[in-house]
């Protein structure tokens, strides 16, 4: 499968914003792949932040 970079980037940015509205004129599979990557990035940052907060508590 060839990934459409523009569609992937749009999906990735939507995933970072946690907005699931797929725009018109995008390659669907590329957009969703980017979206999932963006969501994973956000969840990793949230998990890391929570772990850091737990370590700071006495």
C-alpha positions, 0 to 999 in steps of 0.5 A, spaced: 500 500 500 502 506 498 501 512 503 498 519 501 503 523 505 498 529 505 492 525 507 496 521 512 499 528 515 492 531 515 490 525 519 496 525 524 494 532 525 487 530 527 489 525 531 493 530 535 487 534 536 483 528 537 478 530 532 475 525 528 472 528 522 475 526 516 475 531 511 473 531 503 478 529 498 483 525 502 485 518 501 481 514 506 486 509 508 492 514 509 488 519 513 486 513 518 493 511 519 495 518 520 489 519 525 491 513 529 499 515 529 496 522 532 492 518 537 497 514 539 502 520 540 497 523 544 496 517 549 503 516 550 504 523 552 498 523 557 501 516 560 508 519 561 505 525 564 501 521 569 507 517 571 511 523 572 506 526 576 505 520 580 513 520 582 512 527 584 507 526 590 510 524 596 
